[in-house]
Amino acid sequence: MLIPILVLNYNGRRLLAECLPSVVKAAEKSRHECRVIVVDNDSTDDSIVWLEERYPDLRVIRCENRALCSFNEVVPSLNCDVAILLNNDVKLAPDAVDPLVEPLLRDAPAYDPGCFMTAPLCWQMDGQTCEGLKTSVRWRWGLVQATGRFPGHERAMYRADLTASAGAAMAIDCRMFEEIGGFDPLYLPGRIEDLDFGYRGFLAGYHARYVPHSVAYHHGMASFGPAYGHSGNDHLALRNTLLFQWKNLRHPSHRLRHWLSLPLRLGWDLVRAPIVGRRRRFAFLGALIEASSLWRKRRPHRIARGDKAREREFFRRFHPTRLLSGVDATGLGTMRFYRVDVPSPPSSQEEATPAQHEEVPA
């Protein structure tokens, strides 16, 4: 079976030089037929020239710069059952591909018919700081926060489980990806669209699996950081979190919790204004104003009322305490821990030693 590994790139020649060799090596080591494809978002640097010189046989698909939404057009055009989606600042361990895709493959022993997406165990580039991708969902001052680094996450990061979302690295069932609608352009230029995708998949009756046998490494904000800066990224996260909640949350308790928090957050903006820098001053108010403007212009289709029970279950299932408990609510088998000897991140010159895994019953 052909499995395309799509690497999203925008002006990332330096990142491609650092990370792409590990992706190519992981594809070569897979027992499946894998094809690495760079999805270039109309780069203006020398990414294309570098790819032509270093990887002349590698396919490049050029498209409009629509961040993760670029996958919405590319995935259906490939006519494949399963695909891996990566940012250009992601490295893969040599044996990362097979465990990541097996829950999605109908002929694999680990096949899970309700799984629409899988996420790997993800480390930062130092190989010591866990970035997660076993993602929890919780409330923070009336706003939804999705994070893989919830308190105590170290105790659960080697345990296979469900996950609320995946960010820079994931495998998808292509048919379900199209059915769910891919990534929503409401959130462009980006942030929170991965949570929205995971949430819509859950509402559709599917689930995403966290697969710690698959290991990836991520720079984090390698493209967004230089483009928007710290305050700009915080602004996008706040703005898009508001859009996510207005679009998706229909349960009365969730809506009440959100709207009651707005005066508190605006009040905190006012209190801290004299002691923060100009760019961070009235940050929430600015995000609220921009989100309101976007909502009026591009209000998406509202979710049906019948989804309220499933909405409530999403927040219960992915609360940090539930992810720490080790309870498999899907009924798909006994949960297991995985002790993983994590390799150093693969460099562009040499291949890291594969991670060694030992299954231990929970």
Helices and strands as residue ranges (DSSP letters): E 2-9, H 13-29, E 33-40, H 47-54, E 59-62, G 67-69, H 70-78, E 82-87, E 90-92, H 97-101, G 102-104, E 115-124, E 130-132, E 136-140, E 143-147, G 153-155, E 161-163, E 169-173, H 174-180, G 185-187, H 193-203, E 207-218, H 224-248, H 252-272, G 273-275, G 278-280, H 283-298, G 305-307, H 308-317, H 320-325, E 336-341, E 356-361
